[in-house]
């Protein structure tokens, strides 16, 4: 409990120091040829943080969706195989077996 409070306190202290030291600092940002933008470090940091969070959420959603599609495909394939086996068993049960002529002569 004390360690968690200490860690959170250190993180809060770092955030406060970061905000104080970068309050008035501006950065030239190049996005495309011939265009440079001057923004504050705090705006840039917030934008990078927000884009990172959105990217992480999108990536995890994509992986989950791909996994669900694979699972659904595998389930569908397994169900098709089960149906095919059931059909084959039903057809085999309908077949009439002929008595073996060798057995009939021995039994008489």
C-alpha angles and dihedrals in degrees: 000000000000092000091053091050090048092051093047090047091052091048091050090048091051091050091050092049091047091052093047095047096045099038098108100021116117129196133202108233122199116202104156140001114297094006125101124168127202113217136158120263090241092056091048092047092049092048092050091047093050093047090048093052092048091047092050092050092048092048094050091046091051092050091048091050092049090050091050091050091051091048092049091049092050091048091049091050091049092049091050090051091048090051091048092051091047090051091049091050091048091051091047091052091053093054114103115227117222118222114253109250092214092059093048094057092048093049094053 
